[in-house]
Amino acid sequence: MNVGPREVITPRRKIPMKIPEGMSSVEFFNSSANLEHLAKENGLLINDEGFLMYRKLLGHSSEFDTSIMLDTSRKILDPLGRPVRRDQLTRQQKNVWSRMTQIIFEYMLESYPDPDQALILCGEASLDATWPLNKPGVPSIRMIHNHFIVFPARTLDQARLADPADPNLTDSGHNSLFLRHLSDVYHRFLEVLDLRILRPLEQDDARLAWTGYPQGLPCWEVAGGFERLGDPAFWEEYDLVLKGFLDFYRTFFAQVSTRGAGVPEEVYFPRQVENILLFNNRFAQVAREVRDHVKADPRFANDIRWRPAYKQILYRDDQNRLIVTISQNSVGNAITELLGIVVRREEDEAAYDRIEPQLVERLLEVRKRLMAADLGEPIHAPDWSDGRYTGRGRCIQRPEAGA
């Protein structure tokens, strides 16, 4: 088998979308109206904490594909004021978020127990509040969301090799700022985290046999395996990884923004920031280079994410290990691309019709587990209005609910 990034072709249905006159598709995607349609037409489950589980109509996988987002669109009308990171959740919300993630991930493990037969992952993504409104995106672009995906081995085996220079593969080291210019100090800074369950792996030790990714990212193996998903201590360490990343991100872009900026007020590890980052000459040099580039190139300046934008992934590798990794988020960079999988969605009604019943039935099955754990109430969307897939909603002409 040739090792390299893969290009997976996923069928999708034709998507009718009614956008108000004079409004761009991106503007509509970020509106409360579109998110309301998303819940009504693709929603699976909702709970009092505001978490919405829904079917990904523009999904990544034909096997298993669903998302959970914190839908605050009806309560917080300012898109820039909505929570986009896990550290912005209340303690209760974070508890529910972790339990929902645990249940869905365990369902995927039970359904696909052989690591040689399927790649299993969940990825939490944040597109920060300074993401330009004129950039392409999805309805959840300004809300925290978690994406659960299964790729069968046959799908990856049959997929053609993707171009390693594909602009979407921003975490391969070709375009990623942290990895291309700051890899040594980035890894060194994250090594100071007080982790007992998450065991640091040697660089590139967590690469998948199919793709050779992730490349160069800090990775941790979950000591104790899959049973740790039910341990609150694991989720505390999962949070520590995010906090370390946020400190690195905030400190670097504070230096880019303001020469000689000190330790940001909101950091979690101020001593490490001062001793490891602000005393590192390479760190200061790269910040200066980016600062000069921002001043000289308006297009580059528009792409800067001044507030932390990240992807944090939990996945089972082909050695049957549970791995955690984290990276910056960039324009066009999806969760799967962090693991070297570029997804091309092609409109194919017949192909989608063939896979949709089984896909939805799996989502309804895992929904039952969430309901049994008192983690939400069902949403009776048109395609599963009576608790099983019927496809009745396909006969109804309606505005698109978003991806």
VOPAGU-2260 file (C-alpha; in pm, 1 decimal, decimal comma):
REM VOPAGU-2260
SITE   aa  ch    i         X         Y         Z
SITE  MET   A    0       0,0       0,0       0,0
SITE  ASN   A    1     128,8     341,1     -97,0
SITE  VAL   A    2     147,7     572,8     203,7
SITE  GLY   A    3      40,1     932,6     159,2
SITE  PRO   A    4    -251,7    1172,2     203,8
SITE  ARG   A    5    -576,8    1036,6      61,7
SITE  GLU   A    6    -854,4    1199,9    -135,1
SITE  VAL   A    7   -1189,2    1049,5     -36,9
SITE  ILE   A    8   -1492,3    1105,6    -259,9
SITE  THR   A    9   -1815,7    1131,1     -59,6
SITE  PRO   A   10   -2155,8    1152,2    -233,5
SITE  ARG   A   11   -2403,1    1420,2    -140,0
SITE  ARG   A   12   -2752,8    1509,3    -246,8
SITE  LYS   A   13   -2841,6    1819,6    -439,4
SITE  ILE   A   14   -2887,0    2098,2    -188,1
SITE  PRO   A   15   -3163,5    2347,9    -256,0
SITE  MET   A   16   -3092,7    2664,1     -62,5
SITE  LYS   A   17   -3307,1    2973,5     -55,9
SITE  ILE   A   18   -3103,7    3276,4      37,7
SITE  PRO   A   19   -3266,2    3617,3      83,0
SITE  GLU   A   20   -3198,5    3851,4    -203,8
SITE  GLY   A   21   -2889,0    4064,1    -155,1
SITE  MET   A   22   -2737,2    3822,4      99,7
SITE  SER   A   23   -2433,5    3603,9      33,1
SITE  SER   A   24   -2436,3    3233,7     116,3
SITE  VAL   A   25   -2171,4    3284,3     386,5
SITE  GLU   A   26   -2376,2    3558,4     550,2
SITE  PHE   A   27   -2681,1    3330,7     549,7
SITE  PHE   A   28   -2480,5    3038,5     689,8
SITE  ASN   A   29   -2394,5    3253,0     992,3
SITE  SER   A   30   -2752,3    3362,3    1054,0
SITE  SER   A   31   -2982,9    3240,1    1328,3
SITE  ALA   A   32   -3241,7    3156,4    1062,7
SITE  ASN   A   33   -3018,3    2898,9     895,8
SITE  LEU   A   34   -2928,0    2739,5    1228,3
SITE  GLU   A   35   -3296,4    2709,6    1312,6
SITE  HIS   A   36   -3351,1    2520,8     987,3
SITE  LEU   A   37   -3050,5    2302,3    1066,2
SITE  ALA   A   38   -3207,9    2189,2    1393,2
SITE  LYS   A   39   -3553,9    2131,7    1243,4
SITE  GLU   A   40   -3444,1    1939,9     935,5
SITE  ASN   A   41   -3122,2    1760,9    1032,4
SITE  GLY   A   42   -3140,5    1771,9    1411,3
SITE  LEU   A   43   -3120,1    1448,5    1608,4
SITE  LEU   A   44   -3105,2    1554,7    1973,6
SITE  ILE   A   45   -3105,2    1869,6    2187,8
SITE  ASN   A   46   -3053,1    1924,2    2560,4
SITE  ASP   A   47   -3096,5    2199,0    2817,7
SITE  GLU   A   48   -2728,2    2289,6    2803,6
SITE  GLY   A   49   -2776,6    2396,0    2440,6
SITE  PHE   A   50   -2594,8    2109,8    2267,1
SITE  LEU   A   51   -2741,5    2008,5    1932,9
SITE  MET   A   52   -2657,0    1676,2    1768,6
SITE  TYR   A   53   -2728,9    1672,4    1397,5
SITE  ARG   A   54   -2677,0    1480,3    1075,6
SITE  LYS   A   55   -2401,9    1624,6     856,3
SITE  LEU   A   56   -2576,3    1673,3     524,0
SITE  LEU   A   57   -2246,1    1774,1     366,0
SITE  GLY   A   58   -2054,6    1507,2     548,0
SITE  HIS   A   59   -1707,7    1359,8     530,1
SITE  SER   A   60   -1793,2     990,7     552,3
SITE  SER   A   61   -2069,7     770,3     412,8
SITE  GLU   A   62   -2025,1     528,5     703,8
SITE  PHE   A   63   -2074,5     733,5    1022,9
SITE  ASP   A   64   -2078,5    1110,1    1039,1
SITE  THR   A   65   -2238,2    1340,0    1293,3
SITE  SER   A   66   -2166,0    1659,3    1486,4
SITE  ILE   A   67   -2252,8    1820,1    1817,1
SITE  MET   A   68   -2247,7    2196,1    1846,7
SITE  LEU   A   69   -2333,4    2441,7    2119,5
SITE  ASP   A   70   -2618,0    2621,9    1946,1
SITE  THR   A   71   -2643,2    2962,1    2112,2
SITE  SER   A   72   -2781,5    3131,8    1801,4
SITE  ARG   A   73   -3122,5    3198,7    1958,8
SITE  LYS   A   74   -2978,2    3331,6    2285,2
SITE  ILE   A   75   -2670,2    3521,8    2164,4
SITE  LEU   A   76   -2755,2    3712,5    1849,9
SITE  ASP   A   77   -2407,5    3864,8    1810,4
SITE  PRO   A   78   -2211,2    3595,7    1615,8
SITE  LEU   A   79   -1887,2    3729,9    1761,2
SITE  GLY   A   80   -2016,4    3679,0    2115,1
SITE  ARG   A   81   -2083,8    3306,6    2095,6
SITE  PRO   A   82   -1863,7    3046,1    2268,6
SITE  VAL   A   83   -1612,8    2899,3    2024,5
SITE  ARG   A   84   -1381,2    2710,0    2261,4
SITE  ARG   A   85   -1418,6    2451,7    2535,0
SITE  ASP   A   86   -1257,3    2682,8    2790,0
SITE  GLN   A   87   -1554,9    2918,9    2741,2
SITE  LEU   A   88   -1807,6    2659,6    2859,6
SITE  THR   A   89   -1958,1    2643,8    3206,0
SITE  ARG   A   90   -1858,2    2354,0    3429,4
SITE  GLN   A   91   -2193,9    2185,0    3366,2
SITE  GLN   A   92   -2169,3    2233,3    2990,7
SITE  LYS   A   93   -1816,9    2091,2    2989,4
SITE  ASN   A   94   -1934,2    1789,0    3187,5
SITE  VAL   A   95   -2217,4    1721,1    2943,8
SITE  TRP   A   96   -1989,3    1781,9    2645,4
SITE  SER   A   97   -1739,0    1523,4    2772,4
SITE  ARG   A   98   -2006,5    1263,8    2850,9
SITE  MET   A   99   -2165,0    1301,0    2507,7
SITE  THR   A  100   -1824,1    1265,1    2344,0
SITE  GLN   A  101   -1749,5     955,9    2553,2
SITE  ILE   A  102   -2075,7     782,8    2459,8
SITE  ILE   A  103   -2051,1     850,4    2087,0
SITE  PHE   A  104   -1684,1     750,0    2072,5
SITE  GLU   A  105   -1753,3     428,2    2263,5
SITE  TYR   A  106   -2036,3     350,5    2020,8
SITE  MET   A  107   -1794,0     386,6    1729,7
SITE  LEU   A  108   -1540,8     160,7    1902,6
SITE  GLU   A  109   -1803,0    -108,3    1965,9
SITE  SER   A  110   -1936,7     -88,3    1612,1
SITE  TYR   A  111   -1589,8     -93,3    1453,2
SITE  PRO   A  112   -1367,7    -291,2    1693,6
SITE  ASP   A  113   -1088,6    -377,7    1446,2
SITE  PRO   A  114    -836,9     -94,5    1391,7
SITE  ASP   A  115    -734,0    -255,3    1062,2
SITE  GLN   A  116   -1088,5    -217,9     933,4
SITE  ALA   A  117   -1175,9     140,2    1024,2
SITE  LEU   A  118   -1029,3     475,4    1124,9
SITE  ILE   A  119   -1226,5     630,2    1412,8
SITE  LEU   A  120   -1192,0     991,1    1518,6
SITE  CYS   A  121   -1363,2    1284,7    1679,0
SITE  GLY   A  122   -1240,6    1635,9    1627,6
SITE  GLU   A  123   -1327,6    1950,9    1815,8
SITE  ALA   A  124   -1284,6    2265,8    1613,3
SITE  SER   A  125   -1295,4    2635,3    1685,1
SITE  LEU   A  126   -1299,0    2906,6    1423,8
SITE  ASP   A  127   -1220,2    3215,1    1623,1
SITE  ALA   A  128   -1434,3    3524,3    1655,0
SITE  THR   A  129   -1210,7    3725,1    1422,7
SITE  TRP   A  130   -1273,7    3493,0    1125,5
SITE  PRO   A  131   -1367,3    3727,9     839,2
SITE  LEU   A  132   -1731,8    3726,6     738,4
SITE  ASN   A  133   -1631,0    3704,8     372,4
SITE  LYS   A  134   -1456,8    3368,9     415,6
SITE  PRO   A  135   -1632,4    3044,8     313,5
SITE  GLY   A  136   -1771,3    2851,5     606,1
SITE  VAL   A  137   -2048,2    2643,7     759,2
SITE  PRO   A  138   -2335,8    2734,0     993,2
SITE  SER   A  139   -2136,7    2636,8    1302,9
SITE  ILE   A  140   -1846,7    2860,5    1204,8
SITE  ARG   A  141   -1877,2    3074,0    1519,2
SITE  MET   A  142   -1972,9    2804,7    1765,5
SITE  ILE   A  143   -1783,9    2523,3    1931,0
SITE  HIS   A  144   -1852,3    2191,5    1761,3
SITE  ASN   A  145   -1731,8    1831,9    1771,4
SITE  HIS   A  146   -1728,7    1608,1    1465,3
SITE  PHE   A  147   -1749,6    1225,4    1488,0
SITE  ILE   A  148   -1635,1    1026,8    1184,7
SITE  VAL   A  149   -1565,5     667,3    1080,9
SITE  PHE   A  150   -1374,2     587,7     762,1
SITE  PRO   A  151   -1380,1     216,8     664,6
SITE  ALA   A  152   -1039,6      80,0     566,5
SITE  ARG   A  153   -1174,1     -10,5     222,3
SITE  THR   A  154   -1255,9     357,1     163,6
SITE  LEU   A  155    -902,0     464,5     249,4
SITE  ASP   A  156    -743,4     173,1      60,4
SITE  GLN   A  157    -935,7     259,4    -256,2
SITE  ALA   A  158    -891,2     635,4    -231,0
SITE  ARG   A  159    -640,4     791,4    -463,8
SITE  LEU   A  160    -337,2     969,3    -323,9
SITE  ALA   A  161    -392,4    1339,7    -266,6
SITE  ASP   A  162    -142,5    1605,0    -365,4
SITE  PRO   A  163      81,4    1658,9     -59,5
SITE  ALA   A  164      89,3    2027,0    -154,5
SITE  ASP   A  165    -290,5    2053,1    -144,4
SITE  PRO   A  166    -358,5    2388,3      28,6
SITE  ASN   A  167    -606,5    2213,5     258,2
SITE  LEU   A  168    -330,0    2004,1     413,5
SITE  THR   A  169    -209,5    2299,3     616,4
SITE  ASP   A  170     -88,3    2084,2     904,4
SITE  SER   A  171     144,5    1871,2     695,6
SITE  GLY   A  172     426,8    2117,2     752,5
SITE  HIS   A  173     389,1    2280,1     411,5
SITE  ASN   A  174     193,5    2581,8     530,9
SITE  SER   A  175     156,5    2551,9     906,2
SITE  LEU   A  176     324,5    2837,7    1088,8
SITE  PHE   A  177     377,8    2649,2    1414,0
SITE  LEU   A  178     527,0    2341,4    1251,9
SITE  ARG   A  179     724,8    2501,0     974,6
SITE  HIS   A  180     887,7    2777,8    1177,0
SITE  LEU   A  181     832,0    2707,7    1546,1
SITE  SER   A  182     828,4    2330,5    1578,9
SITE  ASP   A  183    1105,9    2299,1    1840,4
SITE  VAL   A  184     976,0    2562,3    2081,0
SITE  TYR   A  185     615,3    2448,9    2025,0
SITE  HIS   A  186     697,8    2092,5    2130,3
SITE  ARG   A  187     917,1    2208,6    2417,5
SITE  PHE   A  188     645,3    2433,4    2557,1
SITE  LEU   A  189     381,4    2158,1    2553,2
SITE  GLU   A  190     620,1    1918,5    2724,9
SITE  VAL   A  191     587,0    2116,2    3049,1
SITE  LEU   A  192     222,8    2012,7    3094,7
SITE  ASP   A  193     159,7    1803,3    3405,8
SITE  LEU   A  194      14,6    1496,1    3233,8
SITE  ARG   A  195     -17,6    1150,4    3387,2
SITE  ILE   A  196    -274,1     979,1    3167,0
SITE  LEU   A  197    -162,9    1135,0    2839,7
SITE  ARG   A  198     182,2     999,8    2753,4
SITE  PRO   A  199     387,2    1207,3    2503,9
SITE  LEU   A  200     488,8    1019,0    2190,4
SITE  GLU   A  201     804,7    1065,3    1990,6
SITE  GLN   A  202     756,9    1298,7    1695,7
SITE  ASP   A  203     582,4    1118,1    1409,5
SITE  ASP   A  204     526,9     800,2    1615,6
SITE  ALA   A  205     150,2     843,3    1583,7
SITE  ARG   A  206     142,9     849,4    1203,3
SITE  LEU   A  207    -131,8     645,2    1039,4
SITE  ALA   A  208     -21,0     363,1     809,8
SITE  TRP   A  209    -269,6     479,8     545,0
SITE  THR   A  210    -162,5     842,8     517,3
SITE  GLY   A  211     158,8     903,7     710,7
SITE  TYR   A  212     -20,1    1178,5     904,2
SITE  PRO   A  213     -26,8    1364,3    1137,3
SITE  GLN   A  214     311,1    1506,4    1049,4
SITE  GLY   A  215     521,6    1675,6    1312,6
SITE  LEU   A  216     242,4    1749,7    1557,9
SITE  PRO   A  217     272,7    1688,4    1932,7
SITE  CYS   A  218      79,8    1369,6    2008,9
SITE  TRP   A  219     -10,0    1186,1    2328,2
SITE  GLU   A  220    -116,6     825,9    2379,9
SITE  VAL   A  221    -396,0     765,9    2629,0
SITE  ALA   A  222    -234,7     538,8    2889,5
SITE  GLY   A  223    -488,1     278,6    2996,6
SITE  GLY   A  224    -664,2     278,1    2663,0
SITE  PHE   A  225   -1028,5     323,9    2584,3
SITE  GLU   A  226   -1154,0     271,5    2940,2
SITE  ARG   A  227   -1001,5     609,7    3027,0
SITE  LEU   A  228   -1280,8     782,2    2834,0
SITE  GLY   A  229   -1499,2     722,8    3138,2
SITE  ASP   A  230   -1245,3     879,7    3374,4
SITE  PRO   A  231   -1293,9    1250,7    3455,7
SITE  ALA   A  232    -915,5    1277,1    3503,6
SITE  PHE   A  233    -867,3    1204,9    3133,3
SITE  TRP   A  234   -1093,2    1493,1    3035,3
SITE  GLU   A  235    -906,2    1721,9    3276,4
SITE  GLU   A  236    -581,7    1638,8    3097,8
SITE  TYR   A  237    -755,4    1678,9    2761,7
SITE  ASP   A  238    -832,7    2032,7    2879,5
SITE  LEU   A  239    -468,8    2087,0    2983,5
SITE  VAL   A  240    -355,4    2016,6    2627,2
SITE  LEU   A  241    -596,3    2281,3    2500,5
SITE  LYS   A  242    -484,0    2531,4    2763,8
SITE  GLY   A  243    -120,0    2482,2    2669,2
SITE  PHE   A  244    -201,5    2536,0    2303,4
SITE  LEU   A  245    -402,6    2849,2    2382,7
SITE  ASP   A  246    -111,6    2996,5    2579,4
SITE  PHE   A  247     128,6    2936,5    2291,8
SITE  TYR   A  248    -112,9    3081,9    2036,7
SITE  ARG   A  249    -201,2    3390,4    2241,0
SITE  THR   A  250     160,0    3465,9    2326,5
SITE  PHE   A  251     281,3    3434,2    1969,6
SITE  PHE   A  252      14,1    3652,6    1811,9
SITE  ALA   A  253      45,2    3906,2    2093,1
SITE  GLN   A  254     409,9    3936,6    1984,9
SITE  VAL   A  255     304,1    3965,6    1620,4
SITE  SER   A  256      54,8    4237,4    1705,4
SITE  THR   A  257     273,4    4437,6    1944,9
SITE  ARG   A  258     650,7    4429,7    1949,9
SITE  GLY   A  259     778,0    4348,4    2297,7
SITE  ALA   A  260     438,1    4244,7    2432,2
SITE  GLY   A  261     464,6    4076,6    2769,8
SITE  VAL   A  262     284,1    3777,3    2913,5
SITE  PRO   A  263     -84,4    3793,7    2805,6
SITE  GLU   A  264    -321,0    3842,2    3098,1
SITE  GLU   A  265    -538,8    3540,6    3023,1
SITE  VAL   A  266    -267,0    3270,7    3000,5
SITE  TYR   A  267    -281,3    2958,0    3217,3
SITE  PHE   A  268      94,5    2900,6    3253,3
SITE  PRO   A  269     253,0    3246,4    3290,1
SITE  ARG   A  270     590,3    3124,3    3421,7
SITE  GLN   A  271     639,0    2884,2    3130,5
SITE  VAL   A  272     530,1    3153,8    2886,2
SITE  GLU   A  273     793,0    3390,6    3021,0
SITE  ASN   A  274    1075,8    3139,5    3056,5
SITE  ILE   A  275    1024,7    2925,2    2747,8
SITE  LEU   A  276     855,9    3148,8    2490,8
SITE  LEU   A  277     947,5    3509,1    2562,6
SITE  PHE   A  278    1311,8    3418,0    2625,3
SITE  ASN   A  279    1340,8    3227,8    2297,2
SITE  ASN   A  280    1515,2    3419,1    2018,9
SITE  ARG   A  281    1365,5    3208,8    1739,8
SITE  PHE   A  282    1015,9    3275,4    1877,7
SITE  ALA   A  283    1082,6    3652,5    1865,6
SITE  GLN   A  284    1237,9    3630,0    1519,1
SITE  VAL   A  285     940,5    3452,4    1362,8
SITE  ALA   A  286     697,7    3693,7    1531,6
SITE  ARG   A  287     886,8    3981,5    1375,0
SITE  GLU   A  288     879,7    3817,7    1031,1
SITE  VAL   A  289     503,9    3765,7    1051,3
SITE  ARG   A  290     455,0    4122,3    1180,2
SITE  ASP   A  291     645,5    4263,8     883,8
SITE  HIS   A  292     446,9    4044,7     645,3
SITE  VAL   A  293     117,5    4165,9     794,2
SITE  LYS   A  294     217,2    4528,2     742,1
SITE  ALA   A  295     325,6    4469,1     383,1
SITE  ASP   A  296      57,5    4231,9     250,0
SITE  PRO   A  297    -314,3    4307,5     306,8
SITE  ARG   A  298    -419,8    3965,4     180,5
SITE  PHE   A  299    -194,0    3790,9     429,1
SITE  ALA   A  300    -312,5    4024,5     704,9
SITE  ASN   A  301    -673,6    3927,5     634,1
SITE  ASP   A  302    -590,9    3561,6     689,1
SITE  ILE   A  303    -442,3    3609,7    1036,0
SITE  ARG   A  304    -648,8    3456,6    1315,9
SITE  TRP   A  305    -578,4    3695,7    1599,8
SITE  ARG   A  306    -777,8    3488,8    1846,6
SITE  PRO   A  307    -708,0    3118,3    1905,6
SITE  ALA   A  308    -843,8    2889,8    1634,7
SITE  TYR   A  309    -765,6    2522,7    1684,2
SITE  LYS   A  310    -848,3    2160,5    1610,4
SITE  GLN   A  311    -813,5    1900,1    1885,6
SITE  ILE   A  312    -848,7    1540,6    1774,1
SITE  LEU   A  313    -901,3    1212,9    1956,2
SITE  TYR   A  314    -850,8     911,2    1729,8
SITE  ARG   A  315    -777,8     539,6    1727,0
SITE  ASP   A  316    -471,3     460,6    1519,9
SITE  ASP   A  317    -391,9     142,4    1328,4
SITE  GLN   A  318    -197,2       8,5    1628,9
SITE  ASN   A  319    -518,8      20,3    1835,5
SITE  ARG   A  320    -393,6     311,8    2044,2
SITE  LEU   A  321    -604,6     608,5    2147,7
SITE  ILE   A  322    -420,2     926,0    2044,0
SITE  VAL   A  323    -471,1    1295,4    2119,7
SITE  THR   A  324    -326,1    1575,4    1906,4
SITE  ILE   A  325    -387,5    1946,1    1859,1
SITE  SER   A  326    -308,2    2205,5    1594,9
SITE  GLN   A  327    -391,9    2553,0    1477,4
SITE  ASN   A  328    -691,0    2592,2    1245,5
SITE  SER   A  329    -657,9    2753,4     906,1
SITE  VAL   A  330    -881,9    2855,7     618,7
SITE  GLY   A  331    -999,9    2547,5     430,2
SITE  ASN   A  332    -849,8    2305,4     681,2
SITE  ALA   A  333   -1102,3    2045,2     791,9
SITE  ILE   A  334   -1078,0    1799,4    1080,5
SITE  THR   A  335    -994,8    1504,6     854,2
SITE  GLU   A  336    -711,0    1687,0     680,3
SITE  LEU   A  337    -516,2    1689,7    1005,5
SITE  LEU   A  338    -488,0    1311,9     954,2
SITE  GLY   A  339    -407,9    1345,2     584,9
SITE  ILE   A  340    -758,6    1288,4     445,8
SITE  VAL   A  341    -896,8    1539,4     197,1
SITE  VAL   A  342   -1269,6    1493,0     134,4
SITE  ARG   A  343   -1430,0    1588,1    -196,4
SITE  ARG   A  344   -1809,6    1596,3    -181,2
SITE  GLU   A  345   -1963,6    1517,6    -517,3
SITE  GLU   A  346   -2330,1    1562,5    -597,6
SITE  ASP   A  347   -2466,2    1212,5    -664,4
SITE  GLU   A  348   -2830,1    1163,1    -567,3
SITE  ALA   A  349   -2836,4     791,8    -649,2
SITE  ALA   A  350   -2523,5     713,9    -449,2
SITE  TYR   A  351   -2646,5     917,6    -153,1
SITE  ASP   A  352   -2984,6     743,1    -162,4
SITE  ARG   A  353   -2806,9     410,0    -127,0
SITE  ILE   A  354   -2603,9     504,3     180,6
SITE  GLU   A  355   -2846,1     738,3     360,1
SITE  PRO   A  356   -3075,5     480,5     531,3
SITE  GLN   A  357   -2788,2     291,6     696,1
SITE  LEU   A  358   -2607,9     613,6     788,4
SITE  VAL   A  359   -2914,0     763,1     957,3
SITE  GLU   A  360   -3002,1     438,6    1136,3
SITE  ARG   A  361   -2657,1     437,9    1298,1
SITE  LEU   A  362   -2708,8     795,0    1413,6
SITE  LEU   A  363   -3049,4     709,1    1557,5
SITE  GLU   A  364   -2894,9     412,9    1739,8
SITE  VAL   A  365   -2631,0     625,0    1911,2
SITE  ARG   A  366   -2899,8     884,5    1988,1
SITE  LYS   A  367   -3079,3     621,6    2196,1
SITE  ARG   A  368   -2768,0     581,5    2410,6
SITE  LEU   A  369   -2746,9     954,7    2472,0
SITE  MET   A  370   -3113,0     969,2    2568,4
SITE  ALA   A  371   -3070,6     671,3    2802,8
SITE  ALA   A  372   -2791,6     862,9    2978,0
SITE  ASP   A  373   -3026,9    1161,0    3020,3
SITE  LEU   A  374   -2820,4    1372,9    2781,4
SITE  GLY   A  375   -3097,8    1505,8    2562,7
SITE  GLU   A  376   -3436,1    1478,2    2399,2
SITE  PRO   A  377   -3501,2    1364,5    2040,8
SITE  ILE   A  378   -3568,0    1598,8    1751,4
SITE  HIS   A  379   -3825,7    1462,0    1509,5
SITE  ALA   A  380   -3681,1    1578,9    1180,8
SITE  PRO   A  381   -3880,4    1500,9     863,9
SITE  ASP   A  382   -3652,9    1212,9     757,2
SITE  TRP   A  383   -3690,3    1036,6    1094,5
SITE  SER   A  384   -4011,5    1182,5    1233,6
SITE  ASP   A  385   -4116,7     858,2    1405,3
SITE  GLY   A  386   -3775,8     755,7    1538,3
SITE  ARG   A  387   -3659,0     559,8    1236,2
SITE  TYR   A  388   -3543,1     656,1     891,0
SITE  THR   A  389   -3830,4     705,7     648,5
SITE  GLY   A  390   -3694,4     959,7     400,6
SITE  ARG   A  391   -4023,5    1147,6     411,2
SITE  GLY   A  392   -3842,9    1478,8     428,1
SITE  ARG   A  393   -3698,2    1414,4      82,1
SITE  CYS   A  394   -4042,8    1483,5     -63,6
SITE  ILE   A  395   -4070,2    1825,3     101,2
SITE  GLN   A  396   -3932,7    2128,6     -79,4
SITE  ARG   A  397   -3776,6    2348,8     185,1
SITE  PRO   A  398   -3482,9    2583,9     245,0
SITE  GLU   A  399   -3153,3    2409,7     301,3
SITE  ALA   A  400   -3068,5    2349,8     664,2
SITE  GLY   A  401   -2697,2    2390,1     620,2
SITE  ALA   A  402   -2420,5    2137,3     629,2
